[in-house]
């Protein structure tokens, strides 16, 4: 499809929906009903041998009573560069078994290799092709400078396809078929040196949309992590940025790694890293295109604060009767650990769990009744 025609598809969104709904106040909220007071997967778990820095990001899906975790393993030095993308399974969400390695990065720290660091494996089922697709981020990596954060830069979104058809093909093996999104001449002005740092596609009717992210890592301190919207007629692409809507007005300066779920009423919710203590962020959308101002969910409190930094939610799992499991990654709290020059404590990443419910926001209802 010509570039002009694909751009007009995104422009048409603005004519279909008035400006008043581009950002709206949510009338619902997520509420924690059960907090698991210790991580469910750590570097001390069976199967995690040799994983020096633990787990970060990815996605959990549940199929036939089995949880499937696709996650980034930070296996060694350089930190955040020597990586594996792994597949784990669990029947109860508490005890996990490592199935295998999906991909391994080169660990190159010269800036030369575009696949030096691999991150954020996201499995997405394509009902039209009856195949699981695996999207992940590949970065160049180099030592940081006083002016730039180069540990992960110029991120590109790779797509791989399971060689086994059907829902049972979630474990792969996966064959790489190419890059679907990268920074370049079609990028939006808010996208920075980090390149494309996340990508989560989802169906709206018969069209695919995706939330994708970037950060302005070309200057320190880093001022902006944001998320935009892209659109495609099929999961394989080509993908077009909806630049007139981007960046989305969910968070003013920091939003990373959103994971989208479809709710029973047909609306959408995205959970994401909001860089706030002990919490994750979330946003609602009635149409999958226009997203509410972000809300905050505290996932660790009281005696159950095991993380020095709560990081990335791994998705909402619908458990029925209005209840959801929410898995997330966070850095374990270790006495005496110090933050690096970027404010990051390099203690091992682990996976946590809370149970939540979706409830009516009483304050919003009361406000609307006045």
Residue frames as qw, qx, qy, qz and C-alpha x, y, z in Angstrom:
[[0.000, 0.889, 0.458, 0.000, 0.00, 0.00, 0.00],
 [0.370, 0.612, -0.065, 0.696, 1.45, 3.47, -0.85],
 [0.341, -0.122, -0.522, 0.772, 2.76, 5.46, 2.11],
 [0.225, -0.136, -0.018, -0.965, 0.20, 8.25, 1.53],
 [0.655, -0.281, -0.501, -0.491, -2.73, 5.83, 1.60],
 [0.643, -0.249, -0.653, 0.313, -1.48, 4.16, 4.76],
 [0.166, -0.010, -0.346, 0.923, -1.08, 7.56, 6.44],
 [0.413, -0.225, -0.215, -0.856, -4.64, 8.50, 5.54],
 [0.647, -0.312, -0.689, -0.097, -5.89, 5.37, 7.32],
 [0.447, -0.293, -0.542, 0.649, -4.52, 6.77, 10.58],
 [0.049, -0.049, 0.003, -0.998, -5.74, 10.28, 9.77],
 [0.470, -0.344, -0.573, -0.576, -9.24, 8.86, 9.36],
 [0.472, -0.352, -0.722, 0.363, -9.25, 7.94, 13.04],
 [0.117, -0.186, -0.281, 0.934, -9.39, 11.62, 13.96],
 [0.355, -0.079, -0.311, -0.878, -12.48, 12.22, 11.85],
 [0.562, -0.282, -0.746, -0.218, -14.28, 9.20, 13.29],
 [0.553, -0.541, -0.532, 0.343, -13.80, 10.26, 16.91],
 [0.026, -0.945, -0.054, -0.322, -14.13, 13.79, 18.32],
 [0.347, 0.548, -0.512, 0.564, -11.13, 15.34, 20.03],
 [0.535, -0.554, 0.283, -0.572, -12.91, 15.09, 23.39],
 [0.967, -0.194, 0.090, -0.135, -12.39, 11.32, 23.47],
 [0.619, 0.573, -0.472, 0.256, -8.69, 11.36, 22.62],
 [0.254, 0.160, -0.749, 0.591, -8.00, 11.43, 26.38],
 [0.587, -0.507, -0.295, -0.558, -10.76, 10.50, 28.81],
 [0.307, -0.449, 0.650, -0.531, -11.16, 9.82, 32.50],
 [0.395, -0.027, -0.914, -0.090, -11.53, 6.14, 33.35],
 [0.613, -0.399, 0.062, -0.679, -14.64, 5.12, 35.31],
 [0.962, -0.183, -0.200, -0.030, -13.12, 1.82, 36.46],
 [0.082, -0.777, 0.592, -0.198, -10.13, 0.81, 38.51],
 [0.765, 0.097, -0.628, 0.106, -8.02, -2.25, 39.31],
 [0.530, -0.665, 0.314, -0.422, -7.96, -3.30, 42.95],
 [0.326, 0.343, -0.865, 0.167, -5.51, -5.76, 44.51],
 [0.812, -0.362, -0.102, -0.446, -7.35, -8.61, 46.25],
 [0.925, -0.330, 0.101, 0.159, -4.35, -10.78, 47.11],
 [0.199, 0.866, -0.457, 0.050, -0.68, -9.90, 47.35],
 [0.954, -0.023, -0.180, 0.240, 1.97, -12.61, 47.14],
 [0.339, -0.928, 0.143, 0.055, 4.60, -11.36, 49.57],
 [0.469, -0.513, 0.594, 0.404, 7.64, -12.91, 47.89],
 [0.397, 0.505, -0.506, -0.575, 8.68, -13.44, 44.27],
 [0.916, 0.102, 0.291, -0.255, 7.51, -16.58, 42.46],
 [0.879, 0.353, 0.047, 0.318, 10.58, -16.86, 40.20],
 [0.235, -0.917, 0.291, 0.139, 14.13, -15.81, 41.07],
 [0.426, 0.651, -0.628, 0.005, 17.76, -16.55, 40.17],
 [0.270, -0.346, 0.841, -0.316, 17.60, -19.17, 42.96],
 [0.834, 0.182, 0.226, -0.470, 14.78, -21.12, 41.28],
 [0.659, -0.055, 0.706, 0.252, 15.47, -24.49, 39.67],
 [0.589, 0.598, 0.458, 0.292, 16.30, -23.89, 36.02],
 [0.100, 0.992, 0.001, 0.071, 17.74, -20.41, 36.61],
 [0.742, -0.429, 0.238, 0.457, 21.29, -21.59, 37.10],
 [0.538, 0.079, 0.361, 0.757, 23.77, -19.33, 35.30],
 [0.049, 0.801, 0.387, 0.455, 21.33, -16.41, 35.18],
 [0.450, -0.002, -0.363, 0.815, 23.38, -13.70, 36.91],
 [0.065, 0.001, 0.143, -0.988, 21.02, -10.71, 36.83],
 [0.317, 0.339, 0.746, -0.477, 17.63, -12.41, 36.68],
 [0.249, 0.514, 0.771, 0.282, 14.44, -11.65, 34.76],
 [0.066, 0.451, 0.105, -0.884, 12.90, -8.57, 33.16],
 [0.441, 0.398, -0.181, -0.784, 9.86, -7.99, 30.97],
 [0.064, 0.004, -0.947, -0.316, 8.04, -10.17, 28.47],
 [0.613, -0.127, -0.142, -0.767, 4.55, -11.64, 28.66],
 [0.241, -0.003, 0.937, -0.252, 2.55, -14.35, 30.44],
 [0.611, 0.002, -0.356, -0.707, -0.34, -16.13, 28.68],
 [0.480, -0.108, 0.791, -0.363, -2.53, -18.95, 30.01],
 [0.596, 0.220, -0.557, -0.535, -3.54, -21.88, 27.79],
 [0.811, -0.130, -0.543, -0.175, -5.49, -24.95, 28.95],
 [0.745, -0.661, -0.092, -0.025, -4.66, -24.25, 32.59],
 [0.788, -0.131, 0.023, 0.601, -0.93, -23.73, 31.98],
 [0.030, -0.960, 0.053, 0.274, 0.84, -20.38, 32.38],
 [0.782, 0.312, 0.130, 0.524, 3.47, -19.64, 29.73],
 [0.248, -0.890, 0.065, 0.377, 6.08, -17.02, 30.62],
 [0.697, 0.497, 0.085, 0.511, 8.17, -15.49, 27.82],
 [0.357, -0.921, 0.003, 0.153, 10.84, -13.34, 29.44],
 [0.453, 0.748, -0.379, 0.303, 14.26, -11.73, 29.09],
 [0.855, -0.446, -0.069, 0.257, 17.03, -13.38, 31.12],
 [0.121, 0.927, -0.324, 0.145, 19.96, -11.10, 31.97],
 [0.976, -0.098, -0.159, 0.110, 22.46, -13.92, 32.09],
 [0.764, -0.236, -0.017, 0.601, 25.79, -12.09, 32.43],
 [0.155, -0.766, 0.094, 0.616, 28.07, -9.17, 31.67],
 [0.003, -0.140, 0.165, -0.976, 27.81, -6.68, 30.16],
 [0.171, 0.405, 0.728, -0.526, 24.68, -6.08, 32.24],
 [0.477, 0.641, 0.285, -0.529, 21.56, -5.66, 30.04],
 [0.368, 0.625, -0.521, -0.450, 23.57, -6.86, 27.00],
 [0.185, 0.186, -0.961, -0.091, 24.35, -10.57, 27.42],
 [0.606, 0.040, 0.283, -0.742, 20.82, -11.92, 27.25],
 [0.000, 0.109, 0.964, 0.242, 18.63, -14.94, 26.60],
 [0.584, -0.068, -0.070, -0.806, 14.95, -15.01, 25.70],
 [0.018, 0.080, -0.981, 0.177, 13.38, -17.91, 27.56],
 [0.638, -0.257, -0.409, -0.600, 10.13, -19.87, 27.81],
 [0.041, -0.114, 0.850, -0.513, 8.92, -21.04, 31.26],
 [0.537, -0.344, -0.562, -0.527, 5.70, -22.85, 32.24],
 [0.085, -0.086, 0.743, -0.659, 3.68, -23.26, 35.45],
 [0.294, -0.423, -0.807, -0.289, 0.38, -24.86, 36.42],
 [0.372, -0.714, -0.544, 0.235, -0.20, -22.74, 39.52],
 [0.143, 0.908, 0.020, 0.394, 1.66, -19.50, 38.81],
 [0.523, -0.805, 0.267, -0.088, 3.89, -20.16, 41.81],
 [0.671, -0.356, 0.597, 0.259, 6.22, -22.98, 40.72],
 [0.528, 0.753, -0.190, -0.343, 7.96, -22.66, 37.37],
 [0.812, -0.071, 0.494, 0.304, 9.79, -24.96, 34.98],
 [0.088, 0.675, -0.403, -0.612, 12.16, -23.69, 32.30],
 [0.856, 0.406, 0.299, -0.110, 11.22, -25.11, 28.88],
 [0.761, 0.155, 0.279, 0.564, 14.09, -23.70, 26.87],
 [0.189, -0.535, 0.143, 0.811, 15.93, -20.82, 25.24],
 [0.555, 0.729, 0.389, -0.095, 14.21, -19.07, 22.33],
 [0.511, 0.773, -0.088, 0.366, 17.05, -16.71, 21.37],
 [0.669, -0.522, -0.050, 0.526, 20.47, -15.65, 22.70],
 [0.200, 0.974, -0.076, -0.077, 22.16, -12.30, 22.11],
 [0.752, 0.449, -0.267, 0.402, 25.74, -11.92, 20.89],
 [0.618, -0.681, -0.146, 0.364, 26.74, -9.73, 23.84],
 [0.558, 0.360, 0.098, 0.741, 28.82, -7.52, 21.52],
 [0.285, -0.825, -0.294, 0.390, 29.69, -4.26, 23.29],
 [0.410, -0.158, 0.306, 0.845, 31.22, -2.29, 20.43],
 [0.349, 0.570, 0.148, -0.729, 28.02, -0.93, 18.86],
 [0.128, 0.327, -0.725, -0.592, 28.60, -2.95, 15.69],
 [0.083, -0.176, -0.969, -0.150, 26.05, -5.78, 16.11],
 [0.422, -0.254, -0.148, -0.858, 22.34, -4.88, 15.75],
 [0.823, -0.329, -0.379, -0.264, 21.49, -8.03, 17.76],
 [0.285, 0.406, -0.660, 0.564, 23.92, -7.44, 20.63],
 [0.175, 0.041, 0.724, -0.666, 21.12, -7.39, 23.24],
 [0.339, -0.291, -0.732, -0.514, 17.71, -9.08, 22.92],
 [0.141, 0.054, 0.574, -0.805, 14.70, -8.07, 25.02],
 [0.478, 0.235, 0.289, -0.796, 10.95, -8.25, 25.61],
 [0.067, -0.044, -0.919, -0.385, 9.69, -11.46, 23.95],
 [0.491, 0.205, 0.304, -0.790, 5.96, -11.01, 23.22],
 [0.150, 0.140, 0.940, 0.273, 3.96, -14.02, 21.92],
 [0.462, 0.326, 0.105, -0.818, 0.88, -13.04, 19.87],
 [0.469, 0.216, 0.850, 0.107, -1.50, -15.53, 18.24],
 [0.248, 0.283, -0.371, -0.849, -2.57, -14.71, 14.68],
 [0.626, 0.246, 0.659, -0.336, -6.00, -16.32, 14.16],
 [0.620, 0.662, -0.104, -0.407, -5.96, -15.50, 10.43],
 [0.462, 0.574, -0.674, -0.054, -2.74, -17.50, 9.91],
 [0.931, -0.309, -0.125, -0.149, -3.34, -19.94, 12.80],
 [0.744, 0.211, -0.348, 0.530, 0.20, -19.32, 14.06],
 [0.491, -0.792, -0.113, 0.345, 1.92, -17.86, 17.08],
 [0.464, 0.727, -0.119, 0.492, 4.14, -14.89, 16.31],
 [0.658, -0.536, -0.191, 0.493, 7.00, -13.85, 18.58],
 [0.245, 0.879, -0.018, 0.409, 7.96, -10.16, 18.64],
 [0.712, -0.528, -0.109, 0.450, 11.13, -9.06, 20.39],
 [0.090, 0.985, -0.141, -0.051, 13.56, -6.12, 20.55],
 [0.852, 0.050, 0.030, 0.521, 17.13, -6.30, 19.24],
 [0.117, -0.983, 0.059, 0.129, 19.59, -3.55, 20.22],
 [0.593, 0.521, -0.349, 0.505, 23.08, -2.38, 19.45],
 [0.667, -0.727, -0.120, 0.115, 25.16, -2.01, 22.62],
 [0.545, 0.485, -0.260, 0.633, 28.20, 0.04, 23.59],
 [0.426, -0.320, -0.489, 0.691, 29.65, 1.68, 26.72],
 [0.032, -0.923, -0.382, 0.019, 27.74, 4.75, 27.87],
 [0.424, 0.358, -0.079, 0.828, 29.31, 8.18, 27.50],
 [0.109, -0.288, -0.461, 0.832, 28.84, 11.21, 29.78],
 [0.303, 0.207, -0.124, -0.922, 26.32, 12.50, 27.24],
 [0.684, 0.101, -0.430, -0.581, 24.52, 9.39, 25.92],
 [0.680, -0.188, 0.653, -0.275, 23.03, 6.10, 27.18],
 [0.492, 0.478, -0.603, -0.407, 24.29, 3.51, 24.71],
 [0.374, -0.200, 0.884, -0.197, 23.92, 0.25, 26.65],
 [0.422, 0.430, 0.792, 0.098, 20.81, -0.47, 24.54],
 [0.182, 0.596, -0.055, -0.781, 20.32, 1.75, 21.48],
 [0.381, 0.326, -0.550, -0.668, 18.76, 1.71, 18.00],
 [0.465, 0.065, 0.838, -0.278, 16.22, -0.94, 18.97],
 [0.425, 0.148, -0.585, -0.674, 14.46, -2.84, 16.16],
 [0.720, -0.013, 0.480, -0.502, 11.37, -5.03, 16.48],
 [0.147, 0.239, -0.903, -0.325, 11.89, -8.51, 15.08],
 [0.810, 0.033, 0.130, -0.570, 9.07, -10.87, 14.17],
 [0.030, 0.255, -0.961, -0.102, 9.41, -14.66, 14.30],
 [0.760, -0.012, -0.179, -0.625, 6.76, -17.26, 13.43],
 [0.629, -0.256, 0.706, -0.202, 6.17, -20.62, 15.12],
 [0.262, 0.298, -0.808, -0.436, 6.85, -23.55, 12.85],
 [0.026, -0.252, -0.960, 0.118, 4.06, -25.50, 14.57],
 [0.256, -0.385, -0.366, -0.807, 0.51, -24.40, 13.64],
 [0.574, -0.568, -0.543, -0.230, -2.34, -23.83, 16.07],
 [0.451, -0.816, 0.130, -0.338, -2.57, -22.79, 19.70],
 [0.922, -0.336, 0.103, 0.164, -0.33, -25.72, 20.71],
 [0.730, 0.438, -0.025, 0.523, 2.51, -24.15, 18.74],
 [0.228, -0.964, 0.036, -0.129, 3.24, -21.53, 21.39],
 [0.707, -0.567, 0.320, 0.275, 6.53, -23.22, 22.31],
 [0.244, 0.752, -0.484, -0.374, 7.87, -22.93, 18.76],
 [0.519, -0.279, 0.123, 0.798, 10.43, -23.42, 17.34],
 [0.229, 0.893, 0.203, -0.329, 10.26, -19.88, 15.95],
 [0.644, 0.232, 0.342, 0.644, 11.76, -18.78, 12.64],
 [0.094, -0.599, -0.034, 0.794, 12.81, -15.12, 12.22],
 [0.487, 0.598, 0.569, 0.287, 11.09, -13.47, 9.26],
 [0.349, 0.503, 0.133, 0.779, 12.29, -9.87, 9.56],
 [0.156, -0.224, -0.373, 0.887, 12.08, -6.47, 11.24],
 [0.037, 0.696, 0.687, 0.206, 8.61, -4.89, 11.47],
 [0.104, -0.972, -0.148, -0.149, 9.42, -1.54, 13.10],
 [0.680, -0.146, -0.093, 0.713, 12.57, 0.55, 13.56],
 [0.071, -0.828, -0.068, 0.552, 13.63, 4.16, 13.89],
 [0.497, 0.132, 0.534, 0.671, 14.12, 5.81, 10.49],
 [0.027, 0.109, 0.282, 0.953, 12.76, 8.32, 8.01],
 [0.418, -0.482, -0.557, -0.531, 9.14, 7.48, 8.97],
 [0.429, -0.313, -0.663, 0.528, 9.72, 7.91, 12.71],
 [0.195, -0.907, -0.320, -0.193, 7.90, 10.49, 14.80],
 [0.199, 0.746, -0.318, 0.549, 9.90, 13.40, 16.30],
 [0.606, -0.639, 0.298, -0.368, 9.46, 12.08, 19.87],
 [0.993, -0.024, -0.023, 0.116, 11.31, 8.83, 19.08],
 [0.180, -0.894, 0.408, 0.043, 14.90, 8.87, 20.28],
 [0.230, 0.608, -0.759, -0.046, 18.25, 7.11, 20.11],
 [0.507, -0.163, 0.802, -0.270, 16.94, 4.08, 21.98],
 [0.227, 0.039, -0.808, -0.542, 15.03, 3.23, 18.83],
 [0.709, -0.285, -0.301, -0.570, 11.91, 1.11, 19.22],
 [0.022, -0.376, 0.807, -0.455, 12.03, -0.29, 22.76],
 [0.383, 0.156, 0.834, -0.365, 8.71, -2.17, 22.93],
 [0.396, 0.087, -0.541, -0.737, 5.96, -3.45, 20.64],
 [0.287, 0.168, 0.882, -0.334, 2.61, -5.00, 21.58],
 [0.302, -0.029, -0.546, -0.781, 0.08, -5.75, 18.78],
 [0.282, 0.276, 0.808, -0.438, -3.62, -6.48, 19.35],
 [0.062, 0.374, 0.755, 0.534, -6.75, -6.88, 17.23],
 [0.258, 0.382, 0.337, -0.821, -9.43, -4.19, 16.97],
 [0.739, 0.485, 0.087, -0.460, -12.15, -5.67, 14.79],
 [0.926, 0.278, 0.167, 0.194, -10.34, -7.00, 11.74],
 [0.383, 0.809, -0.257, 0.366, -7.41, -4.54, 12.00],
 [0.778, -0.243, -0.314, 0.486, -4.22, -4.79, 14.00],
 [0.058, -0.930, 0.140, -0.335, -2.97, -1.99, 16.23],
 [0.791, -0.081, -0.369, 0.480, 0.17, -1.87, 18.33],
 [0.311, -0.946, 0.087, 0.002, 1.53, 0.20, 21.18],
 [0.811, 0.241, -0.149, 0.512, 5.23, 0.85, 20.64],
 [0.428, -0.875, -0.057, 0.219, 7.76, 2.80, 22.67],
 [0.638, 0.477, -0.139, 0.588, 10.94, 4.84, 22.44],
 [0.507, -0.777, -0.147, 0.343, 13.16, 6.98, 24.66],
 [0.324, 0.904, -0.158, 0.230, 15.39, 10.01, 24.16],
 [0.846, -0.433, 0.078, 0.302, 18.60, 8.38, 25.28],
 [0.628, 0.545, 0.021, 0.555, 20.74, 10.65, 23.12],
 [0.069, 0.616, -0.303, 0.724, 21.18, 13.04, 26.03],
 [0.575, -0.352, -0.665, 0.320, 21.59, 12.50, 29.78],
 [0.359, 0.064, 0.867, -0.341, 19.70, 12.68, 32.02],
 [0.006, -0.274, -0.835, -0.477, 17.07, 10.92, 29.92],
 [0.230, 0.067, 0.206, -0.949, 14.01, 13.17, 29.77],
 [0.676, 0.201, 0.007, -0.709, 11.33, 11.18, 28.01],
 [0.129, 0.019, 0.979, 0.156, 10.03, 7.62, 27.60],
 [0.530, 0.267, 0.124, -0.795, 6.83, 7.58, 25.59],
 [0.419, 0.182, 0.885, 0.088, 4.46, 5.27, 23.69],
 [0.352, 0.321, -0.271, -0.836, 2.76, 5.67, 20.33],
 [0.742, 0.285, 0.525, -0.303, 0.20, 3.84, 18.22],
 [0.070, 0.347, -0.727, -0.589, 0.81, 1.97, 14.96],
 [0.744, 0.304, 0.320, -0.501, -1.61, 0.23, 12.60],
 [0.021, 0.295, -0.850, -0.436, -1.56, -2.63, 10.07],
 [0.750, 0.082, -0.213, -0.620, -4.08, -4.63, 8.07],
 [0.941, -0.047, -0.335, -0.005, -2.31, -7.86, 9.00],
 [0.710, -0.677, 0.114, 0.156, 0.00, -8.88, 11.82],
 [0.791, 0.051, 0.228, 0.565, 2.95, -9.28, 9.46],
 [0.116, -0.618, 0.076, 0.774, 2.63, -5.61, 8.48],
 [0.411, 0.303, -0.228, 0.829, 3.53, -3.29, 6.94],
 [0.342, -0.672, -0.525, 0.395, 3.05, -1.18, 10.08],
 [0.184, 0.622, 0.157, 0.745, 2.24, 2.53, 9.88],
 [0.232, -0.211, -0.513, 0.799, 2.65, 5.00, 12.75],
 [0.069, -0.814, -0.542, -0.197, -0.52, 6.92, 13.67],
 [0.445, 0.119, -0.190, 0.867, 1.56, 10.07, 14.02],
 [0.212, -0.543, -0.160, -0.797, -1.41, 12.41, 14.53],
 [0.744, -0.583, -0.223, -0.239, -2.21, 10.60, 17.78],
 [0.856, -0.130, -0.248, 0.434, 1.39, 10.12, 18.93],
 [0.250, 0.064, -0.923, 0.285, 2.78, 10.13, 21.49],
 [0.461, -0.574, -0.634, -0.237, -0.26, 8.96, 23.45],
 [0.136, -0.604, 0.254, -0.743, -1.21, 11.22, 26.36],
 [0.793, -0.370, -0.482, -0.035, -1.24, 8.44, 28.96],
 [0.667, -0.559, -0.142, 0.472, 1.78, 9.58, 31.02],
 [0.107, 0.982, -0.058, -0.147, 3.58, 12.95, 30.90],
 [0.104, 0.812, -0.570, -0.068, 7.16, 11.64, 30.80],
 [0.049, -0.360, 0.932, -0.021, 7.52, 7.90, 31.53],
 [0.868, 0.102, 0.272, -0.402, 5.62, 4.90, 30.19],
 [0.139, 0.513, -0.819, -0.215, 7.32, 1.69, 29.11],
 [0.103, 0.084, -0.988, -0.077, 6.44, -1.82, 27.92],
 [0.607, 0.046, 0.252, -0.752, 2.61, -1.70, 27.80],
 [0.012, 0.056, 0.987, 0.148, 0.76, -5.04, 27.56],
 [0.483, -0.010, -0.110, -0.868, -2.83, -4.89, 26.23],
 [0.119, 0.178, 0.968, -0.129, -5.73, -7.14, 27.28],
 [0.362, -0.278, -0.472, -0.754, -9.28, -7.30, 25.91],
 [0.270, -0.023, 0.679, -0.683, -11.96, -7.14, 28.60],
 [0.248, 0.330, 0.910, -0.046, -15.26, -9.03, 28.64],
 [0.297, 0.759, 0.391, -0.428, -17.23, -5.95, 27.52],
 [0.672, 0.605, 0.268, 0.332, -15.02, -5.53, 24.45],
 [0.001, 0.977, -0.189, 0.101, -12.98, -2.63, 25.81],
 [0.773, 0.322, -0.360, 0.412, -9.23, -2.72, 26.46],
 [0.504, -0.852, 0.136, 0.039, -6.82, -2.25, 29.34],
 [0.668, 0.523, -0.369, 0.378, -3.05, -1.76, 29.12],
 [0.688, -0.704, 0.038, 0.171, -0.68, -2.35, 32.04],
 [0.597, 0.653, -0.183, 0.428, 2.80, -0.81, 31.93],
 [0.622, -0.231, -0.295, 0.687, 5.90, 0.26, 33.83],
 [0.014, -0.928, -0.237, -0.287, 5.23, 3.72, 35.30],
 [0.504, 0.352, -0.372, 0.695, 8.53, 4.14, 37.21],
 [0.413, -0.639, 0.152, -0.631, 6.68, 4.87, 40.47],
 [0.068, -0.357, 0.854, -0.373, 7.59, 3.14, 43.75],
 [0.288, 0.059, 0.898, -0.327, 5.95, -0.25, 44.39],
 [0.554, 0.521, 0.387, -0.522, 3.46, 0.16, 41.55],
 [0.347, 0.161, 0.697, 0.606, 2.56, -0.37, 37.92],
 [0.281, 0.315, 0.002, -0.907, 0.50, 1.90, 35.67],
 [0.298, 0.340, 0.874, 0.179, -2.62, 1.09, 33.70],
 [0.241, 0.286, -0.139, -0.917, -4.91, 2.75, 31.16],
 [0.514, 0.394, 0.743, -0.170, -8.30, 1.94, 29.63],
 [0.126, 0.220, -0.480, -0.840, -9.54, 2.28, 26.06],
 [0.647, 0.325, 0.444, -0.528, -13.08, 1.93, 24.78],
 [0.754, 0.611, -0.015, -0.242, -12.00, 1.42, 21.18],
 [0.889, -0.065, 0.218, 0.399, -8.36, 0.25, 21.36],
 [0.499, 0.587, 0.138, 0.622, -7.24, 3.54, 19.81],
 [0.092, -0.716, 0.142, -0.677, -7.84, 6.32, 22.33],
 [0.653, -0.162, -0.645, 0.364, -6.45, 5.70, 25.81],
 [0.416, -0.871, -0.230, -0.127, -7.30, 7.19, 29.20],
 [0.010, -0.786, 0.472, -0.400, -4.92, 9.12, 31.41],
 [0.580, 0.148, -0.774, 0.206, -2.82, 6.62, 33.34],
 [0.697, -0.615, 0.026, -0.367, -3.79, 5.25, 36.74],
 [0.148, 0.541, -0.765, 0.316, -1.57, 3.72, 39.42],
 [0.900, -0.287, -0.237, -0.225, -1.86, 0.29, 41.06],
 [0.213, -0.667, 0.665, -0.261, 0.27, -0.48, 44.13],
 [0.873, 0.096, -0.452, -0.157, 1.39, -4.13, 43.86],
 [0.648, -0.030, -0.588, 0.483, 3.67, -4.23, 46.92],
 [0.290, -0.706, 0.099, -0.638, 2.85, -2.87, 50.35],
 [0.760, -0.571, 0.170, -0.259, 3.40, -3.52, 54.03],
 [0.596, -0.494, 0.625, 0.099, 5.56, -6.54, 54.83],
 [0.814, 0.317, 0.468, 0.130, 5.31, -7.74, 51.24],
 [0.318, 0.914, -0.218, -0.126, 7.70, -5.19, 49.72],
 [0.872, -0.192, 0.336, 0.301, 10.39, -7.50, 48.32],
 [0.644, 0.511, 0.237, 0.517, 11.58, -5.32, 45.40],
 [0.333, -0.437, -0.024, 0.835, 13.89, -2.33, 45.45],
 [0.244, 0.352, -0.266, -0.864, 12.22, -1.34, 42.18],
 [0.620, 0.412, 0.648, -0.162, 8.98, -2.66, 40.67],
 [0.120, -0.328, 0.546, 0.762, 9.54, -2.68, 36.93],
 [0.332, 0.156, -0.564, -0.740, 7.48, -4.30, 34.18],
 [0.713, 0.107, 0.485, -0.494, 4.01, -5.90, 34.28],
 [0.123, -0.183, 0.902, 0.372, 3.76, -9.10, 32.24],
 [0.367, -0.171, -0.609, -0.682, 0.04, -8.84, 31.49],
 [0.565, -0.100, 0.435, -0.694, -3.37, -9.43, 33.03],
 [0.192, 0.005, -0.960, -0.203, -4.55, -13.06, 33.00],
 [0.618, -0.215, -0.069, -0.753, -8.33, -13.44, 33.11],
 [0.026, 0.116, -0.960, 0.254, -9.10, -16.08, 35.74],
 [0.316, -0.454, -0.756, -0.349, -12.89, -15.78, 35.45],
 [0.392, -0.731, -0.544, 0.127, -15.52, -14.21, 37.71],
 [0.011, 0.973, 0.026, 0.230, -13.92, -10.80, 37.32],
 [0.637, -0.678, 0.292, 0.223, -10.59, -11.87, 38.79],
 [0.651, 0.702, -0.256, 0.133, -7.18, -11.45, 37.12],
 [0.803, -0.372, 0.084, 0.457, -3.65, -12.61, 37.83],
 [0.279, 0.943, -0.155, 0.093, -1.07, -9.88, 37.31],
 [0.858, -0.167, 0.048, 0.482, 2.54, -11.01, 36.96],
 [0.167, 0.971, -0.131, 0.114, 5.33, -8.42, 36.96],
 [0.793, 0.133, -0.271, 0.530, 9.11, -8.18, 37.20],
 [0.257, -0.942, 0.092, -0.198, 11.09, -6.24, 39.79],
 [0.459, 0.507, -0.596, 0.421, 14.60, -5.97, 41.19],
 [0.732, -0.448, -0.495, 0.136, 15.02, -7.83, 44.46],
 [0.239, -0.895, 0.194, -0.322, 15.79, -5.79, 47.55],
 [0.851, -0.018, -0.333, 0.406, 19.26, -6.65, 48.89],
 [0.444, -0.869, -0.065, 0.211, 20.70, -4.88, 51.91],
 [0.464, -0.602, 0.321, 0.566, 23.58, -2.54, 51.05],
 [0.574, 0.380, 0.539, 0.486, 23.05, -2.61, 47.28],
 [0.086, -0.578, 0.025, 0.811, 23.91, 0.69, 45.59],
 [0.590, 0.735, 0.301, -0.146, 22.40, 2.32, 42.52],
 [0.652, 0.135, 0.306, 0.681, 24.49, 2.91, 39.40],
 [0.160, -0.196, 0.072, 0.965, 25.06, 6.31, 37.79],
 [0.267, -0.244, -0.534, -0.764, 21.63, 6.08, 36.11],
 [0.494, -0.246, 0.345, -0.759, 19.87, 5.38, 39.41],
 [0.872, 0.015, -0.362, -0.328, 19.37, 1.65, 38.72],
 [0.523, -0.505, 0.654, -0.208, 20.11, -0.88, 41.45],
 [0.562, 0.377, -0.674, -0.296, 21.62, -3.91, 39.72],
 [0.449, -0.165, 0.810, -0.339, 20.17, -6.51, 42.06],
 [0.090, 0.068, 0.928, 0.354, 18.69, -9.60, 40.36],
 [0.504, -0.008, -0.180, -0.845, 15.35, -9.25, 38.62],
 [0.145, 0.118, 0.960, -0.209, 12.55, -11.56, 39.82],
 [0.314, -0.311, -0.599, -0.668, 8.91, -12.23, 38.94],
 [0.169, 0.080, 0.653, -0.734, 6.09, -11.29, 41.31],
 [0.213, -0.377, -0.805, -0.404, 2.34, -11.92, 41.40],
 [0.251, 0.136, 0.487, -0.825, -0.80, -10.21, 42.66],
 [0.083, 0.486, 0.844, 0.211, -4.46, -11.00, 42.14],
 [0.086, 0.166, 0.063, -0.980, -6.69, -8.09, 41.13],
 [0.259, 0.599, 0.756, -0.047, -10.29, -7.29, 40.35],
 [0.081, 0.266, 0.325, 0.904, -11.83, -4.74, 38.02],
 [0.097, -0.609, -0.682, 0.393, -14.21, -2.51, 39.94],
 [0.116, 0.851, 0.339, 0.384, -16.26, 0.60, 39.30],
 [0.362, 0.121, -0.274, 0.882, -14.40, 3.75, 40.31],
 [0.191, -0.725, -0.636, 0.184, -16.77, 5.18, 42.92],
 [0.211, -0.573, -0.053, 0.790, -15.10, 8.59, 42.96],
 [0.031, -0.053, 0.563, 0.824, -15.55, 8.94, 39.19],
 [0.144, -0.507, -0.810, -0.256, -19.19, 7.81, 39.44],
 [0.226, -0.719, -0.479, 0.451, -19.95, 10.29, 42.19],
 [0.161, -0.410, 0.192, 0.877, -18.27, 13.09, 40.27],
 [0.024, -0.138, -0.707, -0.693, -20.29, 12.30, 37.18],
 [0.173, -0.606, -0.776, -0.016, -23.54, 12.32, 39.16],
 [0.186, -0.552, -0.293, 0.758, -23.05, 15.91, 40.35]]
